[in-house]
Amino acid sequence: MSRTRPGYGRRRAGTAAGSGITAVLAAAALLLPGAPAHADTAPAPTNEIPATATPALVTGLDEPVAADGSAADAARGHLAAKRDRYHIPDPGKDLTAGRTDSEGGRETVRLRQNYRGVPVLGGEYVVRMERKAGKRTVTGTSGRYFTRLDLDTVQPEVSEAVAIDRAVGAVVSQLGAGPLTRPAQDAPKGSATLTGEAQGLVVLPQGKGVLTRHITVTGVGPADGRPVKQEVYVDARSGFPVLQYSGIKSFGATGTAAGATTDAADASGTTAQQLVVKGAGTRYNGEKTEVNLYQGTDGAYQMIDYSKRPATSPFSGTLLATYDARGREASSASGTWPSGIKTFRSTTTDLGAEFTDSGAIDAHWAAGKVYDYYFSKFGRDSLDGKGGFVNSLVGVVNNGRPFNNAFWDGQKMVYGQGGDGYHTFSADTDVVGHEMTHGVVEHSANLVYVGQSGAINEAVADYFGNAIDLEANGVSMDDPDAALLGEDLCTAMAPRECALRDLDDGATTQDDFVGVTLRGDNGGVHLNSTIFSGALWDIRQNLGADLADRIVYRALTAYMTPLDGFTDGRAAVTAAARELGATKAQMAVVEDAFTEHGIIDGWEKGLGIDADTLIPDVNITGTGVGAGKGWYAVSRSGADGSEPYSVWAGRTDGKGAPQLVSGNTGNYAVYADTDGTTVAWAEYGPQSIAIKVRPLAGGLERTVGASGTALTSLAVDGDHVVYSLIDPYTGGEHVAYIDLRSGSTGFVDNADHALSTALPSVRNGKIAYAKMWPERDGYRLGAEVFDTATGTKTLLPGDPAETMGVGQTAVTDDGVLWLRDVDIQDGGKASLERVNTDGSNPVTVLPEAGEGSLYGYSLTASDDAVTVVSMPPATSWSNATLPKLFQVAPDGKGGPKRVSCGRGDQIFPAADTGKRVLWLDGTTGATHLVTRARPAGTC
C-alpha cells in the first residue's frame, strides 16, 4: 500500500485543473472551480434546473405596460404586477437594470438579480416588449431568478487581502498542475507574476446561497508563460476557492486602450470619409484586397478604419484599429496592453509582403467584414452594439516562440504569431469572426464560459464565425469544406487536416458528450461545442442562411441568459424562431435539428460508466479521495453543493454506508486521506488552514498543525502527516510533515536551498518527493527520500542535470516509484521508475518511449499495482486527450492496461489494496466517487 497524496502534480504544459460548482448553477453542467495545486479536479453534478419558482421561459404574452418612462422601469413594473407568476418579491429592489436593446419596435431588457445589494452570479431575467402606436406590451420573459436564496448575512469574514492571497495561490496551483519541471527559459520557478484584483462580493446561487469574494487574477502562467485571466470566487466565510475558471475565450471594449498608441485625427470639421484612405494588400490566400487606412500627422498610413463612423460625426461611433504586437508576449496582452504598441503603419498605401506575412492584412480586412455583417443584418453597431472600438493585436508570441491560438479577453482580439506549420491566427476569417463574436456574446447573453453555457458560447461564436467566413469569401454551404473552422490556418496541410473543428461532425450528446473538468477546457467548452453548433449548422443548411442567422441572433440577444445549458439553448432558439414567424414546417426543422444531436430533456440520464459507484454526486471542487487498507476518505457537500465540505469515510468494496468523520464547523474540509486507521484532512478558515486527524474507529478530532498559506496536498501514514504548501507569489512549493506522536513539525528541504519540493508520498516514516534546486550552470531536478527517523536524505538515481520533469512519487513495499521525463521533445511522455528507498536496485518499470510508454501525469500505487494517469498534450480537445487511468504491475510485466473504458475525465486516483483503485469520474457530467477491483483491459 502506498501513502501518496491524491491528485496530479505539476505539468509542463500548464494544463489547468479545476472542478465543479454544483447543479444549482443550472445548465452550467460542469461549472468547475479551480483546484489548489496538484489537485485533480472533480466534474460538477448533472445539469438540473435549480429550485426556483420563477419560470425559465414565458412566450406568447400580449400584456400592456406603461408606455412612458424607461424600458427597464416598464419591465420591472410588469414583473411586480405579475408577482404570482414570477415570484419575484420586489423587482424594483432586487433587479438592477442591465442592458436594454431596441430593434425596430422590439425592446429587450436584461435585469440582473442582486441579493441584499450583492449581485448573484448568473441571476438574470429578460423581459421582451414591443412598442406600437405609442403603446408598449410585454411579449415574453426568460432567464433565472433564484428564489430560494436566504443568507444569514452578506458581511464577509474573510478579508479582501486574504481572499486575494487564496485566489492567487489557487491559480498558481491550478496552472502549475503536473510534474515538477524546469522553469521556462531557465528562469527561477515562480518568476512569472500573478496579481489579484478584488471585484466585490458575489452570491453563488447554490442552495440558500454562498457569499463569495470575486477576485480576478491576471498575469503569466507559472508553468508555461501563457497569458492568465482567471475568475476566482473565494468563500467569504472560510476563504476556500469554491469556483474558478478562465476568462480568456480562445479559438481553441470601448475606447482606445491605455498603452496603445495611435495618431487619431483631431481636426475639427473633418468628415469620416476624409479620414479614410484606401490601401491595397494581399491576404494569406493570395487574394488582392482593399483595406481602409488613415494617414496620421507624420504622413504614415495606419491600419485605422474610420469608415464605420457616421459621415458627419467622425469622432463618435466605431473605429477599427489593428495593432502591431509582433514579438510581444501573449501574457502581456491578456486583460492589459503591451506598453507602447502602435498600429501597423506604412509609408505608402501599397502594403507589401510584411503586411501579408504578419497577418495584418487578414486581421484588418476581416474585422471590417465582421462589423459589416452584424451591422447590415441586424443593425448592430460594433461588438457592444453601441459603437465601441474594435481593436486587434496581431503577432503575439509565447516565451518568444510561436503562439498558435487566438483569444478574446473581454476587451480586444489577440492573434498569435504562427509557426510550426501555421500562419498567424488571423489568417482564417472564421477565426476573426469567432473571436469578435465572443464580444457580441459578452455584450448580450454573456454566457458564462464554463460547462454547457460555455459550450454554447463557443458554439455561437463558431456558428457566426463560420457564417461570416462563408459570406465574406463567397463560399457556398454546399462546399464540402464549408463547415470547417480554422481550415485555412495551415501552411501545408489540407483544409480538412488543418481544421480545428467541423460543425458538420454529427456530434451528439449520447455518443460524444464528454464530462470534463476545468483542467484546461473550462469544463468542455470546446470539447462539447459542436453538439450545439452542429444543430445550428443543420438549421442553417435546411432553412437557409438569412432566416437561420436571424433566429440564432434573436435567440442570443433576446432569450439566452448567462447560465443556459443545452436544453435551455434549444428552448431559446425554438422560441426565437416562433417569434420571427417560422412556419410549422420550419419549426419542425429547428426541433429536429436539436433532437438529432441528442439535445432533449433528460439527455444526461443516458450517460453511463463501467465502474461501481460508491458515492454519487459528491458535489465538491478542488479536492479528491484517499484510500488504504479497504477504506476511503473523501470530501462531500450536500445535494445542492451549498454546504461547506465535510469529510466522509467508507469501505472501498461499497459495503455499509459512508460515515461522517469531520465536525460541522462551517469551514471547508478538504484533501481527505486515510491509511485505513487514521483520517487526515485540511480545514480552511478565514485566517488560517488547520490540519486535522481522527481515528477511523472513532475518537476525538484533533488539530495537529496549521498553515497561513495555501495547502496543495495531504497524505497520512501511521505516525506521519505529509502535506505541501505553496507561496502564491513565488510559485515555490515545499513539503512539510507532522509527527503525530511528538507533535513536531518540519520541512524536508530545511537549509538545503531547494527552490521547490513537491508531490510527496509517505510510508513507514520515509517521505519521497520531487525536488528542484539551483546549480551554477542551471537547475537540477530529481526524486529524493527523507527519513524522518534519522533526518537523512537520499537522492534517487537519475542524472539531475538531464532530468526535465519529475512526477508524483509513491512509497510501497517494493520501494519508491516516480515519473521521470528526460526527453522534452516526446510530447510529455514519462518513464515509470522504481528504486529501493536507499537508492539501490533502480528499475525502469515503463519506458519513456516505445511500446508501453505513457503520457505519465500522476500515479498512485499499492504493493500489487501501480495506477498511472496518462494525459496526452492537447493540441486540440478530444476524449483522447483527457486523463485516463492505466494500471501496471510493479515489475512492468504485461504492460499497462486501461482501468476504465469510460469517456471523460478520470481523476484523483487513489490505490487501495491489491489492484483496486478509486477515482472521481466525470463520464456522466457528474461527480461520482467510483471504484474498480481490476482493470478493464484493452478499450
Buried (B, 14 or more C-beta within 10 A) or exposed (E): BBBBBBBBBBBBBBBBBBBBBBBBBBBBBBBBBBBBBBBBBBBBBBBBBBBBEBBBBBBEBEEEBEBEEEBBBBBBBBBBBBEEBBBBEEBEEBBBBBBBBBBEEBBBBBBBBBBBEBBBBBBBBBBBBBBEEEEBBBBBBBBBBBBBBEBEEBEBBBBBEBBBBBBBBBBBBBBBBBBBBBBBEEEBBBBBBBEBEBBEBBBBBBBBBBBBBBBBBBBBBBBBBBBBBBBBBBBBBBBBBBBBBBBBBBBBBBEBBEEBEBBBBEEEEEBBEEBBBEBBBBBBBEEEBEBBBBBBEEEBBBBBBBBBBBEEEBBEBBBBBBBBBBEBBBBBBBBBBBEEBBBBBBEEBEBEEEBBBBBBBBBBBBBBBBBBBBBEBBEBBBBBBBBBBBBBBBBBBBBEEBBBBBBBBBBBBBBBBBBEEBBBBBBBBBBBBBBBBBBBBBBBBBBBBBBBBBBBBBBBBBBBBBBBBBBBBEBEBEEEBBBBBBBBBBEEEEBEEBBBBBBBBEBBBEEBBBBBBBBBBBBBBBBBBBBBBBBBBBBBBBBEBEBBBBBBBBBBBBBBBBBBBBBBBBBBBBBBBBBBEBEEEBEEBBBBBBEBBBBBEEBBEEBEBBBBBBBBBBBBBBBBBBBBBBBBBBBBBBBBBBBBBBBBBBBBBEEEEBEEBBBEBEBBBBBBBBBBBBBBBBBBBBEBBBBBBBEBEEEEBBEBBBBEBBBBBBBBBBBBBBBBBBBBBBBBBBBBBBBBEEEEBBBBBEEEEBBBBBBBBBBBBBBBBBBBBEEEEEBBBBBBBBBBEEEEBBEBBBEBEEBBBBBBBBBBEBBBBBBBBBEEEBEBBBBBBBBBBBBEEBBEBBBBEEEBBBBBBBBBBBBBBBBBBBBBBBEEBBBEBBBBBBBBBBEBEEEBBBBBBBBBBBBBBBBBBBBBBBBBBBBBBBBBBBBBBEBBEEE
